[in-house]
Amino acid sequence: MFYYSDMSTAGQLDVGPFGFDTRRTDNAYAVYYSQLNFRRSFNEHTISALAGYQQEYNKASNLAGGRLQYTTNFLKELDAGPKPGMTNSGTSSEWAIRSFYGNVNYDFQDKYLFGTSVRYDGTSRLPEDTRWGCSTLSQRDGVSPKRRSYRMSAGSMT
């Protein structure tokens, strides 16, 4: 029996036949990330590099069960109800991604710039034979003396 704050009876609170259902949801999400950076200058040369790793993992699950036609509102166990009117359901999912990446840059006299980047990614959401992919990028640039003097003067205006 349930009661209002004035202690008058509220009766059985179920609408329809007595029943009970329970649910559980779990979710775990983890991220791992690490990156190393390097920069070294000597004379008119500068070399910089970075290397990194990232991983994400997610696992989720849902479980539900219920029964109808209990003899009373006070029973809170699934096995206490009759098998007719029994329901259950559940789902789960899991995925992960992993990435490795790196970059190397070189410049001479702050005029001639060269760089390359690589990235290697994998995901559990694709079939095993196409799960991993690699992408690369290379760049080079020569800065004109006029542009260089503008960059230097713009940097000194702070």
Secondary structure, 3 states (H helix, E strand, C coil): CEECCCCCEEECCCCCCCEEEEEEEEEEEEEEEEEEEEEEEECCEEEEEEEEEEEEEEEEEEEEEEEECCCCCCCCCHHHCCCCCCEEEEEEEEEEEEEEEEEEEEEECCCEEEEEEEEEEEECCCCHHHCEEEEEEEEEEECCHHHHHHHHHHHCCC
